[in-house]
Protein backbone atom coordinates (compact mmCIF):
# COMPACT_ATOMS: atom_id res chain seq x y z
CA UNK A 1 0.00 0.00 0.00
CA UNK A 2 1.42 3.37 -0.99
CA UNK A 3 -0.35 6.70 -0.66
CA UNK A 4 -4.11 7.13 -0.29
CA UNK A 5 -5.56 10.45 -1.38
CA UNK A 6 -8.34 11.25 1.12
CA UNK A 7 -9.56 14.06 -1.12
CA UNK A 8 -10.25 11.64 -3.99
CA UNK A 9 -11.90 9.14 -1.63
CA UNK A 10 -14.20 11.78 -0.16
CA UNK A 11 -15.10 13.21 -3.56
CA UNK A 12 -16.06 9.77 -4.81
CA UNK A 13 -18.16 9.13 -1.71
CA UNK A 14 -19.81 12.59 -1.88
CA UNK A 15 -20.63 12.15 -5.57
CA UNK A 16 -22.46 8.91 -4.86
CA UNK A 17 -24.27 10.45 -1.90
CA UNK A 18 -25.40 13.37 -4.05
CA UNK A 19 -26.72 11.11 -6.81
CA UNK A 20 -28.86 9.20 -4.32
CA UNK A 21 -30.94 12.35 -3.83
CA UNK A 22 -31.40 13.25 -7.46
CA UNK A 23 -28.13 14.46 -8.94
CA UNK A 24 -27.97 13.27 -12.55
CA UNK A 25 -24.79 14.97 -13.75
CA UNK A 26 -22.89 11.73 -14.26
CA UNK A 27 -19.58 10.52 -12.77
CA UNK A 28 -18.57 12.16 -9.49
CA UNK A 29 -15.38 13.58 -10.98
CA UNK A 30 -17.57 15.81 -13.20
CA UNK A 31 -19.52 17.25 -10.28
CA UNK A 32 -18.18 20.57 -8.91
CA UNK A 33 -17.64 20.19 -5.16
CA UNK A 34 -15.70 21.64 -2.26
CA UNK A 35 -14.36 19.45 0.55
CA UNK A 36 -14.27 21.04 4.02
CA UNK A 37 -11.75 19.36 6.36
CA UNK A 38 -12.00 21.95 9.16
CA UNK A 39 -13.83 19.57 11.52
CA UNK A 40 -11.42 16.69 10.98
CA UNK A 41 -8.58 16.50 13.51
CA UNK A 42 -5.39 14.50 13.27
CA UNK A 43 -2.68 13.95 15.87
CA UNK A 44 0.54 11.97 15.86
CA UNK A 45 0.61 9.57 18.81
CA UNK A 46 3.83 7.66 18.17
CA UNK A 47 6.91 8.02 15.96
CA UNK A 48 9.74 5.54 15.52
CA UNK A 49 12.99 6.19 13.65
CA UNK A 50 15.42 3.89 11.89
CA UNK A 51 18.96 5.07 11.22
CA UNK A 52 20.94 3.50 8.36
CA UNK A 53 24.06 1.58 9.36
CA UNK A 54 26.44 4.11 7.78
CA UNK A 55 24.84 6.86 9.88
CA UNK A 56 25.10 4.77 13.04
CA UNK A 57 28.82 4.41 12.37
CA UNK A 58 29.40 8.13 12.09
CA UNK A 59 27.60 9.20 8.95
CA UNK A 60 29.20 11.37 6.32
CA UNK A 61 32.31 13.47 6.75
CA UNK A 62 31.63 16.69 8.69
CA UNK A 63 31.87 19.79 6.51
CA UNK A 64 33.36 23.06 7.70
CA UNK A 65 32.29 26.41 6.29
CA UNK A 66 33.68 29.89 6.92
CA UNK A 67 30.94 32.28 8.06
CA UNK A 68 33.04 35.27 9.09
CA UNK A 69 36.56 36.57 8.34
CA UNK A 70 38.43 39.55 9.77
CA UNK A 71 41.86 40.87 8.70
CA UNK A 72 44.22 42.72 11.03
CA UNK A 73 47.19 44.51 9.46
CA UNK A 74 49.98 45.27 11.92
CA UNK A 75 52.58 47.63 10.47
CA UNK A 76 54.44 47.98 13.74
CA UNK A 77 57.15 45.98 15.51
CA UNK A 78 54.85 45.18 18.45
CA UNK A 79 52.11 42.60 18.99
CA UNK A 80 48.66 44.18 18.88
CA UNK A 81 45.53 42.87 20.58
CA UNK A 82 42.23 43.19 18.71
CA UNK A 83 38.70 42.18 19.61
CA UNK A 84 37.20 39.57 17.33
CA UNK A 85 33.44 39.95 17.81
CA UNK A 86 30.55 38.88 15.61
CA UNK A 87 27.03 37.47 15.42
CA UNK A 88 26.04 35.30 12.49
CA UNK A 89 23.26 32.88 11.58
CA UNK A 90 23.34 29.65 9.60
CA UNK A 91 20.53 27.43 8.35
CA UNK A 92 19.58 24.11 9.88
CA UNK A 93 17.53 22.22 7.28
CA UNK A 94 15.54 19.03 7.16
CA UNK A 95 14.19 17.53 3.96
CA UNK A 96 11.09 15.40 4.41
CA UNK A 97 9.29 12.95 2.13
CA UNK A 98 6.56 10.34 2.53
CA UNK A 99 6.46 6.87 0.97
CA UNK A 100 3.37 5.38 2.61
CA UNK A 101 0.34 6.91 4.24
CA UNK A 102 -2.32 9.43 3.34
CA UNK A 103 -2.61 12.89 1.89
CA UNK A 104 -5.30 15.40 1.07
CA UNK A 105 -4.65 16.26 -2.55
CA UNK A 106 -0.92 15.91 -1.93
CA UNK A 107 -0.85 17.59 1.49
CA UNK A 108 0.10 15.48 4.53
CA UNK A 109 0.59 18.10 7.29
CA UNK A 110 1.54 15.86 10.21
CA UNK A 111 3.80 16.76 13.13
CA UNK A 112 6.48 14.30 14.24
CA UNK A 113 9.12 14.43 16.96
CA UNK A 114 12.70 15.39 16.28
CA UNK A 115 14.85 12.22 16.50
CA UNK A 116 16.64 12.04 19.85
CA UNK A 117 20.05 11.69 18.19
CA UNK A 118 19.48 15.04 16.44
CA UNK A 119 18.00 16.89 19.43
CA UNK A 120 21.00 15.75 21.50
CA UNK A 121 23.30 17.62 19.09
CA UNK A 122 21.25 20.74 18.30
CA UNK A 123 18.17 22.60 19.43
CA UNK A 124 17.84 24.26 16.05
CA UNK A 125 14.79 22.25 14.98
CA UNK A 126 12.64 22.87 18.05
CA UNK A 127 10.48 20.08 19.44
CA UNK A 128 8.81 18.80 16.29
CA UNK A 129 8.92 18.73 12.50
CA UNK A 130 6.08 19.39 10.07
CA UNK A 131 5.90 16.86 7.24
CA UNK A 132 4.00 19.03 4.80
CA UNK A 133 3.54 16.95 1.66
CA UNK A 134 4.14 13.52 0.17
CA UNK A 135 6.74 15.00 -2.20
CA UNK A 136 10.09 16.17 -0.88
CA UNK A 137 9.89 19.46 0.98
CA UNK A 138 12.44 21.41 2.99
CA UNK A 139 12.01 23.04 6.39
CA UNK A 140 14.58 25.69 7.33
CA UNK A 141 15.48 27.08 10.75
CA UNK A 142 17.91 29.89 11.57
CA UNK A 143 20.63 29.05 14.11
CA UNK A 144 22.55 31.93 15.71
CA UNK A 145 26.26 31.85 16.53
CA UNK A 146 28.11 34.44 18.59
CA UNK A 147 31.73 35.12 19.43
CA UNK A 148 33.72 37.63 21.48
CA UNK A 149 37.43 36.84 21.50
CA UNK A 150 40.85 38.47 21.39
CA UNK A 151 43.20 38.11 18.43
CA UNK A 152 46.91 38.83 18.69
CA UNK A 153 48.07 40.54 15.51
CA UNK A 154 51.73 39.68 14.90
CA UNK A 155 54.30 42.42 14.10
CA UNK A 156 54.62 43.38 10.44
CA UNK A 157 52.09 40.75 9.44
CA UNK A 158 48.51 40.47 8.30
CA UNK A 159 46.66 38.32 10.83
CA UNK A 160 43.51 36.62 9.56
CA UNK A 161 40.85 35.32 11.93
CA UNK A 162 38.16 33.01 10.56
CA UNK A 163 35.07 31.66 12.24
CA UNK A 164 34.24 28.20 10.95
CA UNK A 165 31.04 26.27 11.58
CA UNK A 166 31.21 22.49 11.37
CA UNK A 167 28.08 20.91 9.88
CA UNK A 168 26.99 17.28 9.76
CA UNK A 169 24.18 15.40 8.06
CA UNK A 170 21.88 12.81 9.57
CA UNK A 171 19.52 10.67 7.49
CA UNK A 172 16.82 8.38 8.87
CA UNK A 173 13.46 6.86 8.03
CA UNK A 174 10.39 7.25 10.20
CA UNK A 175 7.04 5.58 10.84
CA UNK A 176 4.37 7.64 12.59
CA UNK A 177 0.98 6.55 13.91
CA UNK A 178 -1.59 9.26 13.24
CA UNK A 179 -5.06 9.33 14.80
CA UNK A 180 -7.81 10.88 12.67
CA UNK A 181 -11.27 11.85 13.97
CA UNK A 182 -14.13 14.15 13.01
CA UNK A 183 -16.69 14.88 10.37
CA UNK A 184 -16.08 15.96 6.80
CA UNK A 185 -18.44 18.29 4.91
CA UNK A 186 -18.73 18.48 1.13
CA UNK A 187 -20.57 21.21 -0.75
CA UNK A 188 -21.86 19.74 -4.00
CA UNK A 189 -23.15 21.78 -6.93
CA UNK A 190 -26.30 19.75 -7.48
CA UNK A 191 -27.80 20.88 -10.76
CA UNK A 192 -27.84 24.60 -10.05
CA UNK A 193 -28.26 24.41 -6.27
CA UNK A 194 -25.75 23.65 -3.54
CA UNK A 195 -26.18 20.47 -1.54
CA UNK A 196 -24.13 19.73 1.58
CA UNK A 197 -23.34 16.11 2.43
CA UNK A 198 -21.49 15.19 5.59
CA UNK A 199 -20.23 12.10 7.31
CA UNK A 200 -17.95 10.75 9.99
CA UNK A 201 -14.46 10.25 8.54
CA UNK A 202 -14.03 6.83 10.18
CA UNK A 203 -17.34 5.57 8.80
CA UNK A 204 -16.60 6.89 5.32
CA UNK A 205 -13.12 5.33 5.20
CA UNK A 206 -14.41 2.03 6.59
CA UNK A 207 -17.02 1.86 3.83
CA UNK A 208 -14.78 3.12 1.04
CA UNK A 209 -11.59 1.21 1.84
CA UNK A 210 -13.17 -2.22 1.84
CA UNK A 211 -10.47 -4.12 -0.01
CA UNK A 212 -7.82 -6.21 1.69
CA UNK A 213 -4.93 -4.35 0.05
CA UNK A 214 -6.04 -1.10 1.64
CA UNK A 215 -6.78 -2.27 5.19
CA UNK A 216 -5.09 -5.57 5.93
CA UNK A 217 -1.44 -4.60 5.51
CA UNK A 218 -1.13 -3.24 9.04
CA UNK A 219 -1.07 0.43 7.99
CA UNK A 220 -4.70 1.23 8.81
CA UNK A 221 -6.87 0.51 11.85
CA UNK A 222 -10.45 1.74 12.24
CA UNK A 223 -12.07 1.44 15.66
CA UNK A 224 -15.37 3.21 16.25
CA UNK A 225 -14.92 6.83 15.23
CA UNK A 226 -11.13 6.74 15.31
CA UNK A 227 -8.86 5.98 12.36
CA UNK A 228 -5.23 5.15 13.08
CA UNK A 229 -3.09 5.41 9.97
CA UNK A 230 0.63 4.74 9.77
CA UNK A 231 2.69 7.19 7.74
CA UNK A 232 6.20 6.21 6.62
CA UNK A 233 8.88 8.35 5.02
CA UNK A 234 12.34 9.82 5.43
CA UNK A 235 14.19 12.75 6.98
CA UNK A 236 17.47 14.29 5.85
CA UNK A 237 18.97 16.70 8.38
CA UNK A 238 21.83 19.14 7.90
CA UNK A 239 22.92 21.34 10.79
CA UNK A 240 25.86 22.98 12.54
CA UNK A 241 27.32 21.35 15.64
CA UNK A 242 30.36 23.44 16.60
CA UNK A 243 32.18 26.70 15.96
CA UNK A 244 35.93 27.18 15.81
CA UNK A 245 38.24 30.13 15.28
CA UNK A 246 41.26 29.69 13.02
CA UNK A 247 43.97 32.34 13.16
CA UNK A 248 46.83 32.58 10.66
CA UNK A 249 49.43 35.16 9.63
CA UNK A 250 50.80 36.10 6.23
CA UNK A 251 52.87 38.81 4.64
CA UNK A 252 51.43 42.28 4.66
CA UNK A 253 49.95 43.26 1.29
CA UNK A 254 51.88 45.85 -0.72
CA UNK A 255 51.15 49.39 0.39
CA UNK A 256 49.39 51.50 -2.20
CA UNK A 257 51.21 54.73 -3.10
CA UNK A 258 49.81 57.84 -1.55
N, C-alpha and C positions, 0 to 999 in steps of 0.2 A: 504494500500500500504506500503510495507516495503522498501527494498533496490533494486535499479535498477542498474545493472552493465552496464555502458556505453560501456565498452570494448566488451562485448558480443553482445550488440545491434549493434555496428558499424561493428563488424566482420560478423554478419548475413547480414547486409545491403551490405557490400562490397562484400561478396560472391555472392549475387544475382546480383549485378552490374557487376561483372566479368563474370558471366555465360551469361549475355545478349550479350557479345561480343565474345563468342566462348569458354569459359572455360567449359570443360566437365568432370571435376574431381569428380563431385558428390557433396554431402552436403558441405555447407560452412565450417563446423567445420573440414573437412579433407583438406582444402586448406591452405597451409602455407601462412601466411600474417603477416605484421608488421604495427601496428597502430601508426601514428605520431600525437601526441596531441600538438605539439609545437606552433601551430597557434591558439589554442583554449584558450581563457582567461576566468577566473572566478574571481568574486569579491563578497565579502559579503557586502550587503547594509544595513542589519538590523538584529539585534540579540535581542531576548527577553529571559529573564530568569525567572524561577519559582523556588522558594525556598520552600522545604517541611515545614510543620507546625512545626515539632520538631526543625528544624534549625532556623526558625523565632523566636522561644522561647528560643534560646540560644544554640542550637545544643548539641553536645556531651561534656563531661567533658574535660576541658583543661588538657593537659598532660605536665608535666615538665620533662626535661632531663638535666643531668649534662654534660656540654661540656668541662669544665676545672676545675681542682682541684690543689690547692697548699698547702703544709704543711709548717708550721713555728714552729720549735722547739726552745723554749726559756728556756735555762738552768740557767737563772739568776733570781735575785729577783726584777728586774725592768721590766716595760713594754717596749717592743720594737716596733718600727714602721717599717713596711715593705711595699714596693710598690707591689701592685697586678696588674700586667699589662699583657694583652694578646690580641691576635687577633685570632679568630676562624671563621669557616664557617659552616653553616648547609644547608640542602637541603629543598627548597620549591618545592613541587611536585603537579602535577595535573594529575589525570587519566581521560582520555576522552574515550567515546564510542558513537557510532551512532546507532540509532534504525530505523530511516526513512531517506530516501534521495537517494543519488547516490554515486557510486564509480567507479573507473577505475581499474578493476581487484583487488578490495579490498582496493585501495587507495582513500582517500577522499581529503586530502590536502586543507582544507579551513581554513581561518583565522577568528577568532571571538574575540570580545572584552572580556576583563576581567570584570566579574561582578563588579558593583560599590561597593557592600558590601565588596568584597575582596580587591579591589584597595584602599578602604578607610583604611584598616588595614595594608596593606603591599604593597610595590612597587617591591617585589621580582619577580613578573611574567611579568613585563614590561607592554606594552600597549595592547598586544593581545596574543592569544593562537592558536597554530596550532593543528587542529584536523586531525591527519595524516591518520587514517584508520578507517574502520567500527568496527573492533574489538577493545578491550580495549588496549590503549597504554598510556605510562607514559612520561610526560615531566618534566624534572628536572632543577631547577635553583639554583645556589649557592647564599646564603645570608650571608654577612659578619657581624660579631659582634665584637666590640672592647670595651676595658675597661682599665682604668688607675685609680686605687684607692689606698687608704692606709689602711692597715690592722694592728690593734694593737694586737701584740702577747703577751698574758698574762704571767706573771712570772711563771716559773716552769711548764709550760703547753705546749702541742702541740696545736697550733691554726690552724684550717683547714678552708680555704676559697674555696667556690665552686661557680662557675658561672652556673646558671640554665637558660635555655631557655624554655619559656612556648609556647607550640604549640597548635593550634586548628585545627579542620577540618570544612570544609564547603562543603555541597553537594547541587547541584541544577541541574535542567534540562534546556535545551536551545532549542530554535527554531530559525534558521538562514535562511534568504532569500539570496540566492546566484544567481547572474546574470551570465549567460554563453553565450559567443559569440565566433564566429570565424569559421574557416574551418578546417576540419579533413582530413588527407591524409592517405591512406592505400596502402601499397606496397603488391601486390598480386603475388605469384608465379604462373603464368598462363601457365602451361604446358611447362616449360622449360625456359620461358622468364618472365621478371618482368613487371607487369602492375600496374600503379598507378591510383587509383580512388580517387576522392575527392568530398567533398560536404559541404555545410553549415550545422553546427551542429543543428541549429534550424529547418531547413527544414527536415533533417534526422530524428530527434526525433519526429517531427510532423507527419511524414509519418509512422514511426515505432511504435510509442506509440498511436495507434488509438483506443484502447479499453477504455471504460468508467472507469474501475478500475484504469487504469494508469494515467488518466488525469482529471477526474472529482471529485477527492476527495479533491481538494483545495491545493494540494502539488505542482502542476506544472502549470505554465502559459507560453504560447508561443505567443509572439507578434512580428511579423516581423522576424527579425534576432536575437531577444533576447529571451533566455529561462530563466525564473525565477523559481528556484527549492528550495523548503523548505527542510532543513535538520534539523532533530531533534535528540537529544541525551542527554547525561549527563556529568557532570563534578564533580570530587571529589578532592577538594583541601585539602592540609595539609601544614601548614606553621607556622613559629614562629612569635609571636606578642610582646613579651617582654623579657627582660633579668633582672635577679635579682642575687644579691650576698648574699649567706648565709655563715655566719661565726659562727663557734662553737669551743669550747675548750674541750680537754680531757687530760687524764694523759699522761705524757711523756712515750714513749716506753722504755723498759729496755735497758740500755746501754750495748753494746757489750764489752767484756773484751779486753783490749789492747793486 
